[in-house]
């Protein structure tokens, strides 16, 4: 069994019931994403990724829709960090939408 990440060229073998607590993806090597580095107080990288069905936002262990991301940011952060994270995610969605011609 192999896993292909959003159409990435390489695959690797996994056990029958894989578990993943974290996964580092290099945004410069994946073509169907848009990203912003150094966001918020933690300096996170925020991604917009096309899953084949919809655009999802990834940041740290978060992976869901833009609306869900913005709600999560409202709960977890305050002040300028809220605006920074939301703006980065919106820019990523806009860039990816244009890139994919959607």
VEXMARBA-284233 format. One record per residue: y, z, x of N, C-alpha, C in turn. Coordinates in nm, 2 decimals. Layout:
n.y: Y; n.z: Z; n.x: X; ca.y: Y; ca.z: Z; ca.x: X; c.y: Y; c.z: Z; c.x: X
...
//
This chain:
n.y: -0.12; n.z: 0.00; n.x: 0.08; ca.y: 0.00; ca.z: 0.00; ca.x: 0.00; c.y: 0.12; c.z: 0.00; c.x: 0.09
n.y: 0.22; n.z: -0.08; n.x: 0.06; ca.y: 0.35; ca.z: -0.08; ca.x: 0.13; c.y: 0.46; c.z: -0.07; c.x: 0.04
n.y: 0.58; n.z: -0.03; n.x: 0.09; ca.y: 0.70; ca.z: -0.01; ca.x: 0.01; c.y: 0.80; c.z: -0.10; c.x: 0.07
n.y: 0.87; n.z: -0.18; n.x: -0.01; ca.y: 0.98; ca.z: -0.26; ca.x: 0.03; c.y: 1.10; c.z: -0.21; c.x: -0.03
n.y: 1.20; n.z: -0.17; n.x: 0.05; ca.y: 1.33; ca.z: -0.12; ca.x: 0.01; c.y: 1.42; c.z: -0.23; c.x: -0.03
n.y: 1.44; n.z: -0.24; n.x: -0.16; ca.y: 1.54; ca.z: -0.34; ca.x: -0.22; c.y: 1.53; c.z: -0.47; c.x: -0.15
n.y: 1.41; n.z: -0.52; n.x: -0.13; ca.y: 1.39; ca.z: -0.65; ca.x: -0.07; c.y: 1.41; c.z: -0.65; c.x: 0.08
n.y: 1.40; n.z: -0.54; n.x: 0.15; ca.y: 1.41; ca.z: -0.53; ca.x: 0.29; c.y: 1.29; c.z: -0.61; c.x: 0.35
n.y: 1.30; n.z: -0.67; n.x: 0.47; ca.y: 1.20; ca.z: -0.75; ca.x: 0.52; c.y: 1.08; c.z: -0.67; c.x: 0.57
n.y: 1.09; n.z: -0.55; n.x: 0.61; ca.y: 0.98; ca.z: -0.47; ca.x: 0.66; c.y: 0.92; c.z: -0.38; c.x: 0.56
n.y: 0.79; n.z: -0.35; n.x: 0.57; ca.y: 0.73; ca.z: -0.26; ca.x: 0.48; c.y: 0.64; c.z: -0.16; c.x: 0.57
n.y: 0.61; n.z: -0.05; n.x: 0.51; ca.y: 0.52; ca.z: 0.04; ca.x: 0.58; c.y: 0.42; c.z: 0.10; c.x: 0.49
n.y: 0.31; n.z: 0.15; n.x: 0.54; ca.y: 0.20; ca.z: 0.21; ca.x: 0.46; c.y: 0.24; c.z: 0.35; c.x: 0.42
n.y: 0.20; n.z: 0.39; n.x: 0.30; ca.y: 0.23; ca.z: 0.52; ca.x: 0.25; c.y: 0.10; c.z: 0.58; c.x: 0.19
n.y: 0.09; n.z: 0.71; n.x: 0.17; ca.y: -0.03; ca.z: 0.77; ca.x: 0.11; c.y: -0.03; c.z: 0.73; c.x: -0.04
n.y: -0.14; n.z: 0.76; n.x: -0.11; ca.y: -0.16; ca.z: 0.72; ca.x: -0.25; c.y: -0.05; c.z: 0.79; c.x: -0.33
n.y: -0.02; n.z: 0.92; n.x: -0.30; ca.y: 0.08; ca.z: 0.99; ca.x: -0.37; c.y: 0.20; c.z: 1.03; c.x: -0.28
n.y: 0.28; n.z: 0.94; n.x: -0.25; ca.y: 0.39; ca.z: 0.97; ca.x: -0.15; c.y: 0.49; c.z: 1.07; c.x: -0.20
n.y: 0.54; n.z: 1.15; n.x: -0.12; ca.y: 0.65; ca.z: 1.24; ca.x: -0.15; c.y: 0.76; c.z: 1.22; c.x: -0.05
n.y: 0.88; n.z: 1.22; n.x: -0.09; ca.y: 0.99; ca.z: 1.20; ca.x: 0.00; c.y: 1.10; c.z: 1.30; c.x: -0.03
n.y: 1.14; n.z: 1.38; n.x: 0.07; ca.y: 1.24; ca.z: 1.48; ca.x: 0.05; c.y: 1.38; c.z: 1.42; c.x: 0.10
n.y: 1.37; n.z: 1.33; n.x: 0.19; ca.y: 1.50; ca.z: 1.26; ca.x: 0.23; c.y: 1.46; c.z: 1.13; c.x: 0.30
n.y: 1.55; n.z: 1.04; n.x: 0.30; ca.y: 1.53; ca.z: 0.91; ca.x: 0.36; c.y: 1.66; c.z: 0.86; c.x: 0.41
n.y: 1.66; n.z: 0.82; n.x: 0.54; ca.y: 1.78; ca.z: 0.77; ca.x: 0.60; c.y: 1.77; c.z: 0.62; c.x: 0.60
n.y: 1.87; n.z: 0.56; n.x: 0.54; ca.y: 1.88; ca.z: 0.41; ca.x: 0.53; c.y: 2.01; c.z: 0.37; c.x: 0.61
n.y: 1.99; n.z: 0.27; n.x: 0.70; ca.y: 2.11; ca.z: 0.22; ca.x: 0.77; c.y: 2.18; c.z: 0.11; c.x: 0.68
n.y: 2.29; n.z: 0.14; n.x: 0.63; ca.y: 2.36; ca.z: 0.05; ca.x: 0.54; c.y: 2.39; c.z: -0.09; c.x: 0.60
n.y: 2.40; n.z: -0.10; n.x: 0.73; ca.y: 2.43; ca.z: -0.22; ca.x: 0.79; c.y: 2.31; c.z: -0.32; c.x: 0.80
n.y: 2.19; n.z: -0.27; n.x: 0.76; ca.y: 2.07; ca.z: -0.35; ca.x: 0.77; c.y: 2.02; c.z: -0.39; c.x: 0.63
n.y: 2.09; n.z: -0.35; n.x: 0.53; ca.y: 2.04; ca.z: -0.38; ca.x: 0.39; c.y: 2.15; c.z: -0.47; c.x: 0.32
n.y: 2.10; n.z: -0.59; n.x: 0.27; ca.y: 2.20; ca.z: -0.69; ca.x: 0.22; c.y: 2.25; c.z: -0.66; c.x: 0.08
n.y: 2.18; n.z: -0.60; n.x: 0.00; ca.y: 2.22; ca.z: -0.59; ca.x: -0.14; c.y: 2.28; c.z: -0.45; c.x: -0.17
n.y: 2.36; n.z: -0.40; n.x: -0.08; ca.y: 2.44; ca.z: -0.28; ca.x: -0.10; c.y: 2.58; c.z: -0.30; c.x: -0.06
n.y: 2.67; n.z: -0.21; n.x: -0.10; ca.y: 2.80; ca.z: -0.20; ca.x: -0.05; c.y: 2.82; c.z: -0.05; c.x: -0.02
n.y: 2.89; n.z: -0.01; n.x: 0.08; ca.y: 2.90; ca.z: 0.13; ca.x: 0.12; c.y: 3.04; c.z: 0.16; c.x: 0.18
n.y: 3.06; n.z: 0.29; n.x: 0.18; ca.y: 3.18; ca.z: 0.35; ca.x: 0.25; c.y: 3.13; c.z: 0.47; c.x: 0.33
n.y: 3.17; n.z: 0.47; n.x: 0.45; ca.y: 3.13; ca.z: 0.59; ca.x: 0.54; c.y: 3.24; c.z: 0.69; c.x: 0.54
n.y: 3.20; n.z: 0.81; n.x: 0.57; ca.y: 3.30; ca.z: 0.92; ca.x: 0.59; c.y: 3.37; c.z: 0.97; c.x: 0.47
n.y: 3.30; n.z: 0.97; n.x: 0.36; ca.y: 3.36; ca.z: 1.01; ca.x: 0.23; c.y: 3.36; c.z: 1.16; c.x: 0.21
n.y: 3.46; n.z: 1.21; n.x: 0.14; ca.y: 3.47; ca.z: 1.35; ca.x: 0.10; c.y: 3.47; c.z: 1.45; c.x: 0.22
n.y: 3.46; n.z: 1.58; n.x: 0.19; ca.y: 3.47; ca.z: 1.68; ca.x: 0.30; c.y: 3.35; c.z: 1.68; c.x: 0.39
n.y: 3.23; n.z: 1.63; n.x: 0.34; ca.y: 3.11; ca.z: 1.63; ca.x: 0.42; c.y: 3.10; c.z: 1.50; c.x: 0.50
n.y: 3.19; n.z: 1.40; n.x: 0.48; ca.y: 3.18; ca.z: 1.28; ca.x: 0.56; c.y: 3.06; c.z: 1.19; c.x: 0.52
n.y: 3.02; n.z: 1.20; n.x: 0.40; ca.y: 2.90; ca.z: 1.13; ca.x: 0.35; c.y: 2.92; c.z: 0.98; c.x: 0.35
n.y: 2.81; n.z: 0.90; n.x: 0.35; ca.y: 2.82; ca.z: 0.76; ca.x: 0.32; c.y: 2.78; c.z: 0.74; c.x: 0.18
n.y: 2.86; n.z: 0.67; n.x: 0.10; ca.y: 2.84; ca.z: 0.65; ca.x: -0.04; c.y: 2.80; c.z: 0.50; c.x: -0.05
n.y: 2.68; n.z: 0.47; n.x: -0.12; ca.y: 2.63; ca.z: 0.34; ca.x: -0.14; c.y: 2.64; c.z: 0.30; c.x: -0.28
n.y: 2.66; n.z: 0.17; n.x: -0.31; ca.y: 2.62; ca.z: 0.11; ca.x: -0.44; c.y: 2.51; c.z: 0.02; c.x: -0.40
n.y: 2.40; n.z: 0.03; n.x: -0.48; ca.y: 2.28; ca.z: -0.05; ca.x: -0.45; c.y: 2.23; c.z: -0.12; c.x: -0.58
n.y: 2.20; n.z: -0.25; n.x: -0.56; ca.y: 2.14; ca.z: -0.32; ca.x: -0.67; c.y: 1.99; c.z: -0.30; c.x: -0.67
n.y: 1.94; n.z: -0.24; n.x: -0.78; ca.y: 1.79; ca.z: -0.21; ca.x: -0.79; c.y: 1.71; c.z: -0.32; c.x: -0.85
n.y: 1.77; n.z: -0.43; n.x: -0.88; ca.y: 1.70; ca.z: -0.54; ca.x: -0.95; c.y: 1.73; c.z: -0.54; c.x: -1.10
n.y: 1.78; n.z: -0.43; n.x: -1.15; ca.y: 1.81; ca.z: -0.41; ca.x: -1.29; c.y: 1.95; c.z: -0.37; c.x: -1.31
n.y: 2.00; n.z: -0.28; n.x: -1.22; ca.y: 2.13; ca.z: -0.22; ca.x: -1.24; c.y: 2.19; c.z: -0.18; c.x: -1.10
n.y: 2.31; n.z: -0.15; n.x: -1.10; ca.y: 2.37; ca.z: -0.09; ca.x: -0.98; c.y: 2.37; c.z: 0.06; c.x: -0.99
n.y: 2.32; n.z: 0.12; n.x: -0.88; ca.y: 2.31; ca.z: 0.27; ca.x: -0.87; c.y: 2.39; c.z: 0.32; c.x: -0.75
n.y: 2.44; n.z: 0.44; n.x: -0.76; ca.y: 2.51; ca.z: 0.50; ca.x: -0.65; c.y: 2.42; c.z: 0.60; c.x: -0.58
n.y: 2.42; n.z: 0.59; n.x: -0.45; ca.y: 2.35; ca.z: 0.68; ca.x: -0.36; c.y: 2.44; c.z: 0.75; c.x: -0.27
n.y: 2.43; n.z: 0.88; n.x: -0.26; ca.y: 2.50; ca.z: 0.97; ca.x: -0.17; c.y: 2.42; c.z: 1.09; c.x: -0.14
n.y: 2.39; n.z: 1.12; n.x: -0.02; ca.y: 2.30; ca.z: 1.23; ca.x: 0.01; c.y: 2.17; c.z: 1.21; c.x: -0.07
n.y: 2.13; n.z: 1.31; n.x: -0.14; ca.y: 2.01; ca.z: 1.30; ca.x: -0.22; c.y: 2.03; c.z: 1.25; c.x: -0.36
n.y: 2.15; n.z: 1.21; n.x: -0.40; ca.y: 2.19; ca.z: 1.16; ca.x: -0.53; c.y: 2.15; c.z: 1.01; c.x: -0.54
n.y: 2.09; n.z: 0.97; n.x: -0.65; ca.y: 2.07; ca.z: 0.83; ca.x: -0.67; c.y: 2.07; c.z: 0.80; c.x: -0.82
n.y: 2.18; n.z: 0.75; n.x: -0.88; ca.y: 2.19; ca.z: 0.73; ca.x: -1.03; c.y: 2.30; c.z: 0.64; c.x: -1.05
n.y: 2.34; n.z: 0.63; n.x: -1.18; ca.y: 2.45; ca.z: 0.54; ca.x: -1.22; c.y: 2.59; c.z: 0.59; c.x: -1.17
n.y: 2.69; n.z: 0.51; n.x: -1.18; ca.y: 2.82; ca.z: 0.55; ca.x: -1.15; c.y: 2.87; c.z: 0.66; c.x: -1.24
n.y: 2.85; n.z: 0.65; n.x: -1.37; ca.y: 2.89; ca.z: 0.75; ca.x: -1.46; c.y: 2.83; c.z: 0.89; c.x: -1.43
n.y: 2.70; n.z: 0.89; n.x: -1.40; ca.y: 2.63; ca.z: 1.01; ca.x: -1.36; c.y: 2.68; c.z: 1.06; c.x: -1.23
n.y: 2.71; n.z: 0.98; n.x: -1.13; ca.y: 2.77; ca.z: 1.02; ca.x: -1.01; c.y: 2.91; c.z: 1.09; c.x: -1.03
n.y: 2.99; n.z: 1.03; n.x: -1.11; ca.y: 3.12; ca.z: 1.08; ca.x: -1.14; c.y: 3.11; c.z: 1.22; c.x: -1.20
n.y: 3.02; n.z: 1.23; n.x: -1.30; ca.y: 3.00; ca.z: 1.37; ca.x: -1.36; c.y: 2.95; c.z: 1.47; c.x: -1.26
n.y: 2.86; n.z: 1.43; n.x: -1.17; ca.y: 2.81; ca.z: 1.52; ca.x: -1.07; c.y: 2.92; c.z: 1.56; c.x: -0.97
n.y: 3.00; n.z: 1.47; n.x: -0.93; ca.y: 3.11; ca.z: 1.50; ca.x: -0.84; c.y: 3.21; c.z: 1.60; c.x: -0.91
n.y: 3.24; n.z: 1.58; n.x: -1.04; ca.y: 3.32; ca.z: 1.67; ca.x: -1.11; c.y: 3.27; c.z: 1.81; c.x: -1.11
n.y: 3.14; n.z: 1.83; n.x: -1.12; ca.y: 3.08; ca.z: 1.96; ca.x: -1.12; c.y: 3.08; c.z: 2.02; c.x: -0.98
n.y: 3.05; n.z: 1.94; n.x: -0.88; ca.y: 3.02; ca.z: 2.00; ca.x: -0.74; c.y: 3.15; c.z: 2.01; c.x: -0.66
n.y: 3.25; n.z: 1.93; n.x: -0.68; ca.y: 3.36; ca.z: 1.93; ca.x: -0.59; c.y: 3.49; c.z: 1.96; c.x: -0.66
n.y: 3.60; n.z: 1.99; n.x: -0.58; ca.y: 3.73; ca.z: 2.01; ca.x: -0.64; c.y: 3.83; c.z: 1.94; c.x: -0.55
n.y: 3.95; n.z: 1.92; n.x: -0.61; ca.y: 4.06; ca.z: 1.87; ca.x: -0.53; c.y: 4.05; c.z: 1.72; c.x: -0.49
n.y: 4.10; n.z: 1.69; n.x: -0.37; ca.y: 4.10; ca.z: 1.56; ca.x: -0.32; c.y: 3.96; c.z: 1.50; c.x: -0.30
n.y: 3.86; n.z: 1.59; n.x: -0.27; ca.y: 3.72; ca.z: 1.54; ca.x: -0.25; c.y: 3.67; c.z: 1.46; c.x: -0.37
n.y: 3.71; n.z: 1.51; n.x: -0.49; ca.y: 3.67; ca.z: 1.45; ca.x: -0.62; c.y: 3.72; c.z: 1.31; c.x: -0.62
n.y: 3.85; n.z: 1.29; n.x: -0.60; ca.y: 3.91; ca.z: 1.16; ca.x: -0.60; c.y: 3.85; c.z: 1.07; c.x: -0.49
n.y: 3.83; n.z: 1.12; n.x: -0.37; ca.y: 3.78; ca.z: 1.04; ca.x: -0.26; c.y: 3.64; c.z: 0.99; c.x: -0.29
n.y: 3.55; n.z: 1.07; n.x: -0.34; ca.y: 3.41; ca.z: 1.03; ca.x: -0.37; c.y: 3.41; c.z: 0.93; c.x: -0.49
n.y: 3.49; n.z: 0.96; n.x: -0.59; ca.y: 3.49; ca.z: 0.86; ca.x: -0.71; c.y: 3.55; c.z: 0.73; c.x: -0.66
n.y: 3.66; n.z: 0.73; n.x: -0.59; ca.y: 3.72; ca.z: 0.60; ca.x: -0.54; c.y: 3.62; c.z: 0.52; c.x: -0.46
n.y: 3.55; n.z: 0.59; n.x: -0.37; ca.y: 3.46; ca.z: 0.52; ca.x: -0.28; c.y: 3.35; c.z: 0.46; c.x: -0.36
n.y: 3.30; n.z: 0.53; n.x: -0.46; ca.y: 3.19; ca.z: 0.47; ca.x: -0.54; c.y: 3.24; c.z: 0.36; c.x: -0.62
n.y: 3.35; n.z: 0.37; n.x: -0.68; ca.y: 3.41; ca.z: 0.26; ca.x: -0.76; c.y: 3.43; c.z: 0.13; c.x: -0.67
n.y: 3.49; n.z: 0.15; n.x: -0.55; ca.y: 3.51; ca.z: 0.04; ca.x: -0.46; c.y: 3.37; c.z: -0.03; c.x: -0.42
n.y: 3.27; n.z: 0.06; n.x: -0.40; ca.y: 3.14; ca.z: 0.00; ca.x: -0.37; c.y: 3.08; c.z: -0.08; c.x: -0.48
n.y: 3.10; n.z: -0.03; n.x: -0.60; ca.y: 3.05; ca.z: -0.10; ca.x: -0.72; c.y: 3.12; c.z: -0.24; c.x: -0.74
n.y: 3.25; n.z: -0.23; n.x: -0.72; ca.y: 3.33; ca.z: -0.36; ca.x: -0.73; c.y: 3.30; c.z: -0.46; c.x: -0.62
n.y: 3.28; n.z: -0.41; n.x: -0.50; ca.y: 3.24; ca.z: -0.50; ca.x: -0.39; c.y: 3.10; c.z: -0.56; c.x: -0.41
n.y: 3.01; n.z: -0.47; n.x: -0.45; ca.y: 2.87; ca.z: -0.52; ca.x: -0.47; c.y: 2.87; c.z: -0.62; c.x: -0.59
n.y: 2.94; n.z: -0.59; n.x: -0.70; ca.y: 2.95; ca.z: -0.68; ca.x: -0.81; c.y: 2.99; c.z: -0.82; c.x: -0.77
n.y: 3.10; n.z: -0.82; n.x: -0.69; ca.y: 3.15; ca.z: -0.95; ca.x: -0.64; c.y: 3.05; c.z: -1.02; c.x: -0.55
n.y: 2.99; n.z: -0.94; n.x: -0.46; ca.y: 2.90; ca.z: -0.99; ca.x: -0.37; c.y: 2.78; c.z: -1.06; c.x: -0.44
n.y: 2.73; n.z: -1.00; n.x: -0.54; ca.y: 2.61; ca.z: -1.05; ca.x: -0.62; c.y: 2.65; c.z: -1.15; c.x: -0.73
n.y: 2.78; n.z: -1.17; n.x: -0.75; ca.y: 2.83; ca.z: -1.26; ca.x: -0.85; c.y: 2.80; c.z: -1.22; c.x: -0.99
n.y: 2.80; n.z: -1.09; n.x: -1.01; ca.y: 2.77; ca.z: -1.03; ca.x: -1.15; c.y: 2.90; c.z: -1.01; c.x: -1.23
//
